[in-house]
Amino acid sequence: MKTTSENQLTQEVSTVGENILHNLSHPQQLEKMYRDNKHAFKKAFNQIYPGIRESATAQVWQERLNFDNEEISWGTRKEFMFVVLASALAALLAKIPQLANINPEYFFPRNIALIVFPMLTIYFARKQQLSTQKLLLLSTAILLSAVYINLLPDNDQSDTLILACIHLPLFLWTLLGFTFVGGRLNDYHKRLDFLRFNGDLVVMGTITLIAGGLLTGITLGLFELIEVKIKDFYFEYIVLSGLAAAPIFATYLVDTNPQLVNKVSPVIAKIFTPLVLVTLVLYLSAIIYTGKDPYNDREFLMIFNLLLIGVMAIIIFSIAEISKNSGNTIGILLLTGLSVVTIVVNGIALSAILFRITEWGITANRLAVLGGNILILTNLLLVTYKLFRAIKDRNKLTEVEKSIAYFLPVYSLWTVLVIFVFPVLFGFK
């Protein structure tokens, strides 16, 4: 029997299909429906297309939705110019320490996320044509964040300052997600599209940085041969500007050319899921063999938690990718195994931080790690439960997607607490 969520999804697709049929002669309404929910529109259209294939409008949409373009698109001239200007502005922001005589060690930990994320937010705000009210909300949140993080006391030993600097990129990332989905927070399909976009962006960004690294090596090598010293100038201006502009340029490439990486990301997910699973099992075995103690070794516990966050990201990305093709039994089994092992890792980390709190009391760092671990464990348990159900019925993979998509705002609220409440709660120490 179908679950309530599956019936709702089927009903949604059916309703969209009926609306497409009623609006075949109204191109503007079809475009609006498509932008409101691309996933449901495409699925519904492909279901009804055999019955409307004689319609010229339907043929155009068939090509638009299913055409696999192999050529690189640079978008419109207006879009490309915006990306160039945004990249130039990001590069200029990265030069503020030098232009304003500010200590780079003070500026970059606080503002590195503010160099890139606002530009990406503006990019998608233009694309989604957000209302004035939503634009004002986003602008206020970004501006207040920038002012707040730079007004925090300059104390390198402050745990709350370090935590705020670490969590600020995550908060700005959630604002980017809000912009990406066009402010439609209840649309879990758009949330999953945002997760897939992040996976594709990581792939494209990595390729861009590798290409930039090769160009840097070749350039410095060529000028070294003719004994022209450009190393300091090149790193100070070209490399720094390139690093600031790379995420914006990579975003533009992914957005205008989804075909460049949409076949690479699923392959990476399929390769890394079993590899990470095997690595985690071996790692846990090695911990037992070597007698490493996360309960009294602070550095080891930190690395343990970083490992946990990385694996959780891989699980989320892999589920977002595997759901795109309705999943497969082996892929679901591997993800289930990885989730179970990650729960074990999370349990060890959680017990270790609870032990440290019991022995030495609560600090900002310990409370932040405790809260993060509880959130991740809760999300993992929910995802694992849904994955076990999806093993028997692949149609229930949609429930796994929802368990991830609906949990994202919880992480966002936690980052707000760590950034804006912790410093006050712990006296900026």
C-alpha positions in Angstrom: 0.0 0.0 0.0 1.1 3.5 -0.7 1.9 5.8 2.3 0.2 9.2 2.8 3.4 11.0 1.5 3.4 8.8 -1.6 -0.3 9.5 -2.3 0.3 13.2 -1.8 3.2 13.1 -4.3 1.1 11.1 -6.8 -1.8 13.5 -6.4 0.5 16.5 -6.8 1.9 15.1 -10.1 -1.6 14.3 -11.3 -2.8 17.8 -10.6 0.2 19.4 -12.4 -0.5 17.1 -15.4 -4.1 18.2 -15.5 -3.0 21.9 -15.3 -0.6 21.4 -18.2 -3.3 19.9 -20.4 -5.6 22.9 -19.6 -2.9 25.5 -20.3 -1.3 24.1 -23.5 -2.4 27.2 -25.3 -1.2 29.6 -22.5 2.7 29.7 -22.7 3.0 32.2 -19.8 1.0 30.0 -17.4 3.1 26.9 -18.4 6.3 28.8 -17.7 5.0 29.9 -14.3 4.0 26.3 -13.4 7.4 25.1 -14.5 9.3 27.7 -12.3 7.1 26.9 -9.3 7.9 23.2 -9.3 10.3 22.0 -11.9 10.5 18.5 -10.5 6.8 17.8 -10.5 6.3 19.6 -13.8 8.8 17.5 -15.7 7.5 14.3 -14.1 3.9 15.1 -15.0 4.7 16.3 -18.5 6.7 13.1 -19.3 3.7 11.1 -18.2 1.1 12.9 -20.3 3.4 13.6 -23.3 2.5 10.5 -25.4 -1.1 11.8 -25.5 -0.2 15.3 -26.6 2.8 14.7 -28.8 1.0 16.2 -31.8 0.9 19.6 -30.2 3.6 22.0 -31.3 3.7 23.5 -27.7 4.2 20.0 -26.2 7.0 19.2 -28.7 8.8 22.4 -27.7 8.5 21.5 -24.0 9.6 17.9 -24.7 12.9 19.2 -26.2 13.3 21.8 -23.5 12.9 19.3 -20.6 14.7 16.4 -22.0 17.3 17.8 -24.4 20.8 16.8 -23.4 23.0 19.8 -24.6 26.6 18.8 -25.0 27.8 22.3 -25.8 28.9 24.8 -23.2 26.5 27.7 -22.7 27.7 31.1 -21.4 24.2 32.3 -20.8 23.1 35.8 -21.9 25.4 38.7 -22.1 23.6 40.4 -19.2 24.1 37.3 -17.0 27.7 37.0 -17.9 28.4 40.6 -17.2 26.8 40.3 -13.8 29.0 37.3 -13.0 32.1 39.3 -14.0 31.1 42.3 -11.9 30.2 40.1 -8.9 33.6 38.3 -9.2 35.4 41.7 -9.4 33.5 42.9 -6.3 34.4 39.7 -4.4 38.0 40.2 -5.4 37.9 43.8 -4.2 36.4 42.7 -0.8 39.2 40.2 -0.4 41.7 43.2 -0.8 40.1 45.2 2.1 42.8 44.3 4.6 45.5 45.8 2.3 43.4 48.7 1.2 42.2 49.7 4.7 45.3 48.6 6.5 43.5 45.9 8.5 45.2 42.9 10.1 44.4 40.0 7.8 44.4 37.6 10.8 41.5 39.7 12.2 39.7 40.2 8.9 39.6 36.9 7.1 38.4 34.5 9.9 35.4 36.8 10.4 34.7 37.9 6.9 35.8 35.1 4.5 32.2 33.9 4.1 31.0 37.4 3.6 33.2 37.8 0.5 31.4 35.0 -1.4 28.0 34.1 0.0 26.3 37.5 -0.5 27.4 37.5 -4.2 25.9 34.0 -4.7 22.7 35.1 -2.8 22.3 38.1 -5.1 22.9 35.9 -8.1 20.0 33.6 -7.2 17.8 36.4 -5.9 18.0 37.9 -9.5 17.2 34.6 -11.0 14.3 33.8 -8.7 13.0 37.4 -9.0 12.4 37.5 -5.2 9.8 39.9 -3.9 10.9 43.2 -2.3 10.0 41.9 1.2 12.1 38.8 0.8 15.0 40.9 -0.6 14.8 43.2 2.4 14.8 40.3 4.8 17.9 38.7 3.2 19.7 42.1 3.0 19.0 42.8 6.7 20.2 39.3 7.8 23.4 39.6 5.9 24.1 43.2 6.9 23.4 42.4 10.6 25.6 39.3 10.4 28.5 41.4 8.9 28.2 44.1 11.6 27.8 41.7 14.4 30.8 39.4 13.6 33.1 42.4 13.2 32.0 44.0 16.5 32.8 40.9 18.5 35.8 41.5 20.9 39.1 40.9 19.3 40.3 38.0 21.5 42.2 35.1 19.8 41.6 33.0 22.9 37.8 33.4 22.8 36.1 30.1 22.1 32.8 31.9 21.3 34.5 34.1 18.7 36.0 31.0 17.0 32.6 29.2 17.1 30.8 32.2 15.6 33.4 32.5 12.8 33.0 28.7 12.1 29.2 28.8 12.1 28.7 32.1 10.2 29.4 30.4 6.8 26.8 27.8 7.6 24.3 30.5 8.5 25.0 32.4 5.2 24.7 29.0 3.4 21.2 28.6 4.7 20.3 32.1 3.5 21.7 31.1 0.1 19.4 28.0 0.3 16.4 30.3 1.1 17.2 32.3 -2.0 17.8 29.2 -4.1 14.3 27.9 -3.4 12.8 31.3 -4.0 11.6 31.5 -0.4 9.3 28.5 -0.8 10.4 26.7 2.3 7.7 24.0 2.1 8.9 22.7 -1.3 11.2 19.8 -0.3 11.9 19.1 -4.0 13.6 22.5 -4.2 15.5 21.8 -1.0 16.9 18.6 -2.6 17.7 20.5 -5.7 19.7 22.9 -3.5 21.7 19.9 -2.0 22.4 18.6 -5.5 23.5 22.0 -6.6 26.0 22.1 -3.7 27.4 18.7 -4.7 27.7 19.8 -8.4 29.3 23.1 -7.1 31.9 21.2 -5.1 32.8 19.2 -8.2 33.0 22.3 -10.5 34.7 24.4 -7.9 37.4 21.7 -7.4 38.0 21.5 -11.2 38.2 25.3 -11.3 40.7 25.4 -8.5 42.8 22.6 -10.0 42.9 24.5 -13.4 43.8 27.7 -11.5 46.6 25.9 -9.7 48.0 24.5 -13.0 47.9 28.0 -14.5 49.7 29.4 -11.5 52.4 26.8 -11.7 52.9 27.3 -15.4 52.9 31.1 -15.1 55.4 31.2 -12.3 57.6 28.6 -14.0 57.7 30.6 -17.3 58.6 33.9 -15.6 61.2 32.2 -13.5 62.9 31.0 -16.6 63.4 34.6 -17.7 64.3 35.7 -14.2 61.3 38.0 -13.7 60.2 37.9 -10.1 56.4 38.0 -10.1 55.6 35.5 -7.3 54.6 38.1 -4.6 52.6 40.2 -7.0 50.9 37.1 -8.5 49.8 35.6 -5.2 48.8 39.0 -3.7 46.6 40.0 -6.6 45.9 37.2 -9.1 45.6 34.2 -6.8 43.7 36.0 -4.0 41.3 37.5 -6.6 40.9 34.1 -8.3 40.1 32.3 -5.0 37.4 35.0 -4.2 35.9 34.7 -7.7 36.1 30.9 -8.2 32.8 30.0 -6.3 30.9 32.6 -8.2 32.2 31.5 -11.6 31.7 27.8 -10.7 28.1 28.6 -9.7 27.5 30.2 -13.0 28.9 27.3 -14.9 26.8 24.8 -12.9 23.7 26.9 -13.3 24.0 27.5 -17.1 25.6 24.1 -17.9 24.1 21.4 -15.6 25.1 18.8 -18.1 28.8 19.4 -17.3 28.6 17.7 -13.9 25.2 16.1 -13.6 26.7 12.8 -14.8 29.9 13.2 -12.8 28.2 13.8 -9.4 26.3 10.5 -9.3 29.4 8.6 -10.3 31.3 10.2 -7.4 28.5 9.4 -5.0 28.5 5.7 -6.2 32.3 5.4 -5.9 32.7 7.2 -2.5 29.8 5.6 -0.7 31.3 2.1 -0.5 34.9 3.5 -0.1 33.9 5.6 2.9 31.9 2.7 4.4 35.0 0.4 4.2 37.2 3.2 5.5 35.0 3.8 8.5 34.8 0.2 9.4 38.6 -0.1 9.2 39.0 3.1 11.2 36.8 1.9 14.0 38.7 -1.4 14.1 42.0 0.5 14.2 40.8 2.7 17.1 40.0 -0.5 19.1 43.4 -2.1 18.1 45.5 1.0 18.9 43.6 1.8 22.1 43.0 5.5 21.1 40.9 7.2 23.7 38.5 10.0 22.5 37.3 10.5 26.1 40.6 12.1 27.3 42.2 13.1 24.0 40.7 16.5 22.9 42.5 16.7 19.6 41.4 13.2 18.7 37.8 14.0 19.6 37.9 17.1 17.3 39.2 15.0 14.4 36.5 12.4 15.2 33.8 15.1 14.9 35.2 16.5 11.7 35.1 13.0 10.3 31.5 12.7 11.4 30.5 15.9 9.7 32.2 14.9 6.5 30.6 11.5 6.4 27.2 13.0 7.1 27.6 15.4 4.2 28.5 12.4 1.9 25.3 10.6 3.1 23.1 13.6 2.4 24.7 14.2 -1.0 24.5 10.5 -2.0 20.9 10.2 -1.1 20.1 13.4 -3.0 21.9 11.9 -6.1 20.5 8.3 -5.8 16.9 9.6 -5.5 17.3 11.4 -8.9 17.2 8.0 -10.6 14.7 6.4 -8.3 17.5 4.6 -6.5 18.7 1.0 -6.7 18.8 -1.7 -4.1 22.6 -2.0 -3.9 23.0 1.8 -3.5 20.3 1.9 -0.8 22.0 -1.0 1.0 25.4 0.7 0.9 23.9 4.0 2.2 22.0 2.1 5.0 25.3 0.4 6.0 27.1 3.7 6.0 24.4 5.4 8.0 24.5 2.6 10.6 28.3 2.8 11.0 28.1 6.6 11.2 25.6 6.3 14.0 28.2 4.2 15.9 30.8 6.9 15.2 28.3 9.5 16.4 27.5 7.5 19.5 31.2 7.3 20.5 31.7 11.1 19.9 28.5 11.9 21.8 29.5 9.7 24.8 33.0 11.3 24.8 31.7 14.9 24.9 29.2 13.9 27.6 32.1 12.4 29.6 34.1 15.6 29.2 31.2 17.7 30.3 30.6 15.5 33.4 34.3 15.6 34.3 35.3 19.2 33.6 32.0 21.1 33.2 30.2 23.0 30.4 32.2 25.3 28.1 31.1 27.0 24.8 33.0 24.4 22.8 31.6 21.4 24.6 28.1 22.7 24.4 28.5 23.5 20.6 29.9 20.0 19.9 27.2 18.4 22.1 24.4 20.2 20.3 25.8 19.5 16.9 26.2 15.8 17.7 22.7 15.5 19.0 21.3 17.1 15.8 23.3 14.9 13.5 22.4 11.7 15.5 18.7 12.6 15.4 18.9 13.2 11.6 20.9 10.0 11.1 18.5 7.9 13.1 15.6 9.3 11.1 17.4 8.8 7.7 18.5 5.2 8.7 15.0 4.3 9.7 13.6 5.5 6.3 16.5 3.8 4.4 15.6 0.4 6.0 12.0 0.9 4.8 13.3 1.9 1.4 15.2 -1.4 1.1 11.9 -3.2 0.8 10.1 -0.6 -1.2 12.2 1.8 -3.4 9.2 4.1 -3.8 9.7 5.0 -0.1 12.9 6.7 -1.0 10.9 9.9 -1.2 10.5 9.6 2.6 14.3 9.5 3.0 14.5 12.7 0.9 12.0 14.4 3.0 13.7 13.4 6.3 16.8 15.2 5.0 15.1 18.2 3.4 12.8 19.0 6.4 15.7 18.8 8.8 17.8 21.5 7.2 16.0 24.4 9.0 16.9 22.8 12.3 20.6 23.1 11.5 20.0 26.7 10.5 18.4 27.5 13.9 21.4 25.9 15.7 23.9 28.0 13.8 21.9 31.1 14.8 22.1 30.1 18.5 25.9 29.4 18.3 26.6 32.7 16.4 24.3 35.2 18.2 23.5 33.6 21.6 26.7 31.7 22.7 29.0 34.8 22.9 26.5 36.6 25.2 25.7 33.4 27.2 29.4 32.7 27.9 30.5 36.4 28.3 32.4 36.5 25.0 35.0 34.1 26.4 
